[in-house]
Amino acid sequence: MLGVYGATVGAGTLFLPVEIGTRGPLVFFMLLLLAFPLSIVPHVLICRVFMRDHQTADKSLPMFGTFFGAKGQKAVRIYFCLAHFPVTLVYAVSLVNALDNLLSDHLHITIMSRAWLAFIIVAGLFMVLSNGREKVVSILSTLALPFALTVVIIAAIQIPHWQLDHFTAALSATNNVATGETIKNLWLTLPLITFAFCSTPLISPLAAHYREKHNGGENKAVRVVRFAYTLIFFSIIFFVLSCILSIPHDTFVAAKAQNLNVLSVMEGEGRSGLLFYAAPLIAIIGMTKSFLGICLPVAETFADLVTETTGVTESKGKTIAFLLMFAVSFAVVYANPNVINLIETVCGPMIAIFLFLIPVFLIYTRDALRPLRGVTPLIVLTGGVLTVSALLYGML
């Protein structure tokens, strides 16, 4: 339970206050109404599906594999890479931006160009990944829960600086915004909510653990997911609320324009003091943790696909996969695309297909999952369609 909590209240959480602070309090009200059903319901459902995904001969983690034929299994693995690799790009871009901002704006140090900084950081991340699963998992286990608790502590530290005027002024400003624009803002935030509350890569190993004999089975796994997401919901809501009550609207606008997360723009006591210097460091740790946590299964899956497709040895397939991913990551980090736009138009909708739509499709097309049919899959389907449609609506 703590593993799911620690990994979910992570770097993705740091983008929510910037977007909500920029678009206004109505988006926060939507977060209060929809975040819980958009998080706990689909994760419980996908957990139930994974629990009924029979053990494969290669002992791989459940990922819908046994519900498809050989081609379908490969297609799911390819889509898993396509859906989650852009997430690693978001974290890589944000990591370099947070480090660059810390050096230039906080410490007033100019060391190197963005190209060199991006190359060194991305190369360092992939060097850590090349050390193998055990090393990376050890690092993640050390960082996940402390980072999540630190985010909650920062929210608590901000309480003395809460100003209701930040909220009411922003709410009044929405009266001058056209209704169509308000609806668009609300709709486009759905992928960001899905992104911030998503822990799909963790549900698979959790299901694998609880479906083993004497580990509690499906009921225990579902209880763990429900309890974890109750804590996740209240922690993220508290953090977002604390940020929008203590940080002026103009700061959020500047953060979005500079492609920064909320911790990088916290000014503390007049741009000085512990929070001013510690918050960006915490953001850097969070981005590093999240990059490694998502990129590890993506890199391993992609390496397996390269090996199977090309027929090369396993070590050579891993080398090819890592080099390709490194090249794309470096190019994107150097280009510095807007991370929130990337989340809303690519990451959020693609994750929603994997988290919302594929499980519902399987439930209504596979006899083994017939007992799961009912109201819950329809709720998940509705959330998935709305989230994916935001990609098309954003293009209007």
N, C-alpha and C positions, 0 to 999 in steps of 0.2 A: 504493500500500500504506500509506504513512504517512498519507494522507488518511483512509482507513478506520479506521486505528488511532487517530488523533488525535480523530476525531469520535465514535468508539464509547466510548473511555475518557473519558467526559464526565460531565455532571451526573447522568445516570441511575445511574452508579456510586456516587454519594454516598448513595443511599437503601439500598443493600444492607447495609452494616454496621449501620445502625439496626435494620432488620428482623431480621437474623440475630442481632445482639446482644440483641435483645428476646426472640426465640423460642427461642434456645439453640443449642448446638453441633451438634445433630443436623441442623439446617438447613444448617450449614456443610458437613457431610459430604455432604449431598445436593447442595450446590453443586459440590463436588469431583467427584462422580460424574456429574452431569447437565449441568453448564454447558457443557462442551465439545461433547457431541453435540447439545444444544439450541441451540447457537450456530453452530458451523462447518457441520454437516450441512445445515440448512435454508438457510443463506446460500449455500452452494455450489450447492445445487439450484435456488434461485430465480435465481442468476446464470446457470446453464445455460439456464433457461427464458427469461430476458431476452435471452440471446445468440441465441436462435432466434426471437425476436419480430421479424419482418421490419420493415425501415425503412418508416415511414408517409410519406404524401405531405407532411404538415406538419412532417416532421423532428422530431417530438416524441420524448421519451425513451421507451424501452421500458417498458411497464407492463401487459403482457398484452393490449394493445390489439388486435393483429391476430388473436388467437385468439378474439375475440368479434365479433358483428355490431355495428351502430351503437348499438343499445340497450344491448348488453352493455358496450361501451366506456364509455358514459356512466355505467352502473351502477358499473363499477369505479372511475371517477374520483370518483363520489359517495362510494363506500365508503372510498376512500383518504382523503378529507376527514374522514369520520365517525370513522375509526380513528385518525387522527393529530392531529386538532384537540384532543382531550382531553389528548394528550401535551403540547401547548403550554400548556394550562391548568395542568398539574402544574408545569411550569417557571416559569410566571408566579406562581403561588401561592408556590412555594418561593423565588423571587427576592425577592418583597416580604417574606416572613417572614425571610429571611436578612438583608436590609437593615435591617428593623425591629429584629431581634435585635442586630445590630452596633451600631446607634445607641443602643439603650436599655440593653443588658446589658454591652456592651464599652466603649462611649464615654460612657455615662450621659448621653445627649442625648435630649430629647424635643422634636421639632420640630413634628409635625403628627399629626392623627388617621389611622387606618388608611385611611379612605375617601379622603382627599387623597393619601396616599402611594401607594395602589393606582392612583388616577386618573393621577397624574403618571408613575409607572413604566410602566403599560400604554400610556399615550399616547405616551411616549417610544419604547417598543419599536415601535409601529406607525408612528411617524414615520420611524424608521430603515428599516423595511420599505418604506415609500413611496418611498424614494430609489432603488429599483430593484435588480434582481438583481446587477448588477456590484458595487455598493457593499456589499451584504450579503455576497456571496461573498468580497470582499476582506477584510472584517472577520473572517469565519469562518476564512479561510486564515491570518490572522495569529494567531488565538487558539487554534485547535484543537490543534495538536501541543504548543505550550508548556504548555497546560493539562493535557494527558494526562501529560506528563513531570513536571509539578509534583505531580500526584496520586501518582505513583510515588515522587518524592523525599520527600513528606510521610510516606509509608509507611515509607521507610528511616529518616527522622529519628526515628520512633516506636520503633525497635528497642531502644534502651537502656531504654525504659520498659515493655518486654514483661514481663508477669507471668503465668505459667502458671496461677496461682490463679484468674484471671478465667475461664479456660476450664474448669478442672476443677470449680470451684464451680458454674458454670452447668450443666455436664454432670450433676453430682450432683442438682441441683434438678429435672432432667427425670424422675428416678425417682418423684417425687411427682405427676407429671402423668398423667392418665388416657390410656390408649392411643389412644382415639378422638380426644382433643384433640391428641395428638402427630401423628397422621396428618393431621388437619385443618390443623395448622400447616405441615407439610411440603407438603401439596398446595397450600395457598394461596400458598406462596412461588414456585411455578412461574411464575405471570404476572410476578412481580417479576424473576426471573432472565431471562425472555424480554425484558422491558422493558430491563433493564440492558445486555444484550448485543446489542440490536437495532441494525442499521445499514441497514435496508431502503431508506430514501430515498437512500442513497449507492450501493447496488448497481446501481440503474438507470443513473445517469450513468457508472459504471465500465464496465458492459456496453456502453453506447453508444460509449465510447472504444475498447475492445478489439475490437469487431466491425468497426471501420473498417479498411480495407485497410492491410496492413503494420504493424498495431499488435499482432499476436500472436494474435488470435482467442480462441476459447473456452478452450483449454488454458492460455494465459497468464493470462486473467482468473481462472480457477479457482485457479491457483497463487498469485496475488496474494491472493485471499480466504482461502485456507488459511493462508498465512504470516501475514497480518494477524491472523487469529483465533487463531493460536497465541500470538502476542505479547499480544493482548487478554486471552486466558484467564489467562495467567500474571501479567499486570499487575494485573488485577482481583482475582484470588485473593490475591496478595501484599498488596494494599491492604486487602482485607477482613480477612485474617488479622492484619495489623498493628494494625488498629483494635480487633478484639475481644480481642487480647492486651494492649493498652495502655489501654483505656477500660473502666471498671467497668460492670457490668450496669445499675446504677441510672441512669447517665448516658444510656444508650440508651433506657431507659424514659421518662426525662424528655424526651429529644429527640423521641420519637414522640408523646408527649402534647402537646408544644408545636409539633408539625408542622414540625420543623427537620431539616436534613440533618446528617451527621456532622461536617462541617468547622465548623459553627456552634457545636458543643458541645465542641470540643477546647480544653482548658484550659491546655495548655502547662505551664510551670513555675509552678504555683500561680496560675493565672489572670493571668499576666503574661508578658512576653517576646514575641518575634517571632511565634511560632506562634499565640498567643492572638489577636493582632490580624490576622495575615496570612491565616490559614485561612478566616475568614468572607469576607474580600475575594476570595479565590480561588473560594469557593463562588458568590459573586455573579457573578463573571466567567463561571464555568461555566454557571450557569443562564441568563445572558444569551445566551451562545454557543449553547446548546442550543435555547433558545426561537427564536432567529432562524433557526437551521439547519433546524428542523422546520417552523416557521410559514411560511417562504418558499415551499416547494412547495405547501403547503396553501392559502395565500392566493392564489397564482397559479392553481391549479386551480379554487378556488372562484370566483374572479373570472371565469374563462373560462365556468364553468357558469352564473353569473348573466347574463353577456352573451348566451350562447346561448339561455337560457330566456326572458329578458325582451325580447330584441331591441334593447336600448339600445346606445349606443356603447361601445367598449372602455374608455375612460377613466371613463365613468359606471358601468359594470359593476364596475370596480375599486373605485371610491369606495363603492358600495353594499356590496360584499363586505367591504371593510375596516371600514366603520362597523358592520356586523352583527357581525363577529368582535370588534371592539373592545368593543362593548356587552356581549356574552356574556362576554368575558375579564374585563372590569372587574367584572361582577356576581359571577362565580365567585371572583375574587381577593379581593373584599371579603367574601364569605361564608366564605372560608378553610376549605374542606373538608379532611379528612385526606388528604394526598397519597398515602400508602402504600395506604390503602383504595381511593382512586381508581385507582391503578395495578393493584391486584389484582382489582378488580371490573369495570373498564372498559377501561383502556389495554392491559394485558397480554393479556386474551382477544381483544380486537378486533385487535391487532397479530398475534396468533397465527393468526387466520383468514386475514389477508393474507399472512403469511410462511410458514405451514405448510399450510393447507388448500386455498387457491386453486391454488397450483402443483401439488399432488398431484391435485386434480380435473382440471386441464388435462392433466396427463401421461397420465391414464387415459381421457380423452375426446377427445383430439386426436391424429390420426395423425402429425402432424409431430413430436410429442414422444414417440412410441412407444419410441425407443431409450433413453429415460431410465427406463423402467419396470424394476422390480426391487426389491431389498431396501431401497435408500436411501429411495425415496418412502414405503415402509411405516414406516420408522423416523420419518420426518418426520410422517407421518399420526398415529402413536401419540403423539408429542410434542405435536402440535397438539390432539388430542382431550383429552389430560390437562390441558393448559393452559387450554383453553376450558371444560372441565368444572369447573375450579376456581371459575368464576363461579357455577355452579349449586350447587356444594358449599358455597361460602361463605354461601349463603343459608339453609342448613339450620340 
